[in-house]
């Protein structure tokens, strides 16, 4: 859409103001240039804040543009850092407090020459120690460490973070299964339990079980059938009790 002739000076003035103050936006953006923020992304965010300031500024109020633009640009940067760079987002209040705690830590560290205590941060920000502790605990959620990150950077042969993640251990399932079977078969006598073990754990045929236990194949068959019937009846009774 072409620009109306009567608005051409206004549009030109807006573009000039934006171009002249782009270095200011960049300087403000680089204040936040720390991991995990990308410098290019921060400059773009600051530029958006500059454009908003140019659109909202009213020269008739007598306030210099740079004075008006700085809070607007910083507001955009804080909003970006608070809302769009958290790998895991805590509640908004915690996000805001994290930023305040970070700034207060830097200021107090410069003032006293050491890491400030929780009580010192709480006094500085007029918050409770528990709130400061919650913010400090949430701070690591801003970034997630890569699984390829070396655990000990001074050790070339050090394991990586991903190496510490365990695999599924099938033995746990086997232990649980064995415990379940032992509880279910506790209603059977010792000979019946041994026959079931040889049949299903050792995978022996009925004739092999009979030879090992000194029984006939017919006896082994009867023991198995009777055991299955008792176990089925016991399970049915348990389901009925649970459903009642």
N, C-alpha and C positions, 0 to 999 in steps of 0.2 A: 504494500500500500504506500503510495507516494506521500511525502511529508507536506502538510499544508504550509504555504508560504509564510503565514503569520506565526508558525511554530518553529520555523527553521532556526532562528537565533537561539531559542530555548533548547532545542535538541543539540545544537552545536556546543552550547555552553555546558550541557550535561556531559557530553562526550569528552570535552576538554577537562572538566573537573575529574572525571574518572581516570583519564590517561595520566594526568599530572600526579594523582595520588596513588597510582599503582605501586610505586616504590614503598610508600607508607604501608599499604596492605601487605606487601611482601615481608617487610620488617616485622610487622606484628605476627604474621604467620610463622615466621622462623622462631618466635619465642616458644612455640609448641613443638618444635622440630625435635622430637625424641621418639624412640620406639614406643608404640608400634605405628606411629603416624608417618605417612609419606609426605615429604616436603612439597611435592607437586600437588597432592590433594589438599594440603593445608593452604597453599597459595590460592588454589581455586576457591576454597571456602571463604578465604579472606576477600577475594575479589567479588564474590557474591554479596558479602557484607558491605563492601564499598559501593556496589551498584544500588543496594537497598538504601544506603545512606544518601546517595545522590538523588534518588527518587523522593525521599522523604524530607530532605533538607529545605528549610524555608529561610532564605537569606534575609527576609524582612524582619526576622526576630533578632538580628544583630549578633548571632553566634557564628564564629568562624567555622568553615566546613570541616577542617581537620579535627577541631574540638568535638564537633557533632559526630564525625565518622568513626573515631577511635572506639567509643563504647559499642557502636553498632557492629563493627568488625570483630571486636573481641567477643561480643555476645554470640556471633555466628561460630567463631572458633570454639568457644566453650561448649556450645550446643553440639557441635560435631564431635568433639572429644568425649563428651558425656554420653552421647546416644549412639554413635556409629562406629566406635572403635573397641567395643567390649566384645570379647569372644563369648563370654557368658554374662548376660545382663542382670545385675542385681536391681532391686527397686530404685526408682528415680532418686529418692532421698539419699540412699547410700552412694549412688553415682556422684551426686553433687558434693557430698561430704568427702568422698575420696579425693576429688579435685582440690577441695579446700585444705585437706590434710596434707596433700603433696606440697602445696604452696607454703603452708605454715611450716612444714618440716624443713624446706629449703631456707626459709627466712630465719628460723631459729638456729639451724645449723650454722649459718653464716654469722649469726650473732654470738653464739656461745662456743662455737668451734667443735662441737660434737653432736651426735645424734640426740635429738630431744626425746624426753620420756613421754609416755602416754599422758601422764598428769599434766606435763607442760603443754602438750598439744590441746588437751581438754580445756585448760585455762585460757589458752590463746584463742580458741574458737568458741569459748563459752558453751561447750558441750560436755556430756558426761564421759568418764573414762570408758564405759561400756560401749558408747557410740563410736568413740575413736577406735577401740579394738575391733569393732565390727567393720569399720571402714578399712582398717589395715588388713583385715582378713580377706576382704573382697578385692583388694587391689590386684592380687595375682590373676584374677579372672579377666583382666583387661586383655591378656594375651595367653595363648596356649602354646606350650613348648612343642617343637617339632619332635616326632618320634625318631628322627635321625640325629638329634642333638647329642653331642658327646657329653657324657656325665662328668668326666674329669678332663678339662681342656689341657691340663699339664701332662696328661698321660696319653701318649699316642695310641696305646693299645686299649684305651678305656672303652667300656661297653657304651652303647647308645641307649637312649631312653626306651626305645621300642624293645630292646633286648630284655627289659625287666618285666614286660607284660607276659604273663604265663599263658600257656595253652590249656585247652580243656583236658582234664585228666580223666581218662575213662575208668581208672581204678576207683574213683569216688562213686561212680554209678554202680560198679560191681559190688562195692562194699554195701551200698544201700540195698541193692537187689538181694545180696546174701542175707542181710539182716531181715528183710521182709520174708524171705523164704523160711528162715529159721523160726521166725515168729509164727508163721502160718502152719508149719509142720510140727510145731511143738505139741499138737494134739495127738500125734501119731506115736507109736512105740518105737524103740530104738531100731528094731529090725526093719520096720517099714521105712523109717527115715534113711537107713543105709541103702536099701533097695532103690529109693528115689534118687539118692545121691549118685549111685553107680550108673543109674539109667540116664539121668539128665546132666550131671556134671561130667562124668567120665565117658558118657555116650556109649555105654556097653549094651549089647543085645541081651535079651532075656536069658538065652542059653549061657552066655558068659557070666552073667550075674549068678545064675544058679550054680555054675561050677565053682565060682569064687566063694559063695556062701554055703555050699553043701546042701543046696535045695534042688528041687526039680523045677523044670521050666514052667510047669503048670502052677506050682506054688508061687513062683515069682509073678506070674501073670495075675493070679488072684490077689496077691498083696498089692500090686500096682492098681488094679481095678478098685479094690476096697479103699485104698488111700485116696485115689482121685475122688471117689464118691464122698468120703468124709470131708475132704478139703472143700469140695463144691458146696456141700451142705453148710459147712462152717461159714464160708463167704456169703452165702445167701442169707444166713441168719444175721450176720453182721450188717449187711445192707438193709435188712428189714428194721433192725434196731436204729440205725442212723436215719432212716426215712420216717420213723415214727415221731 
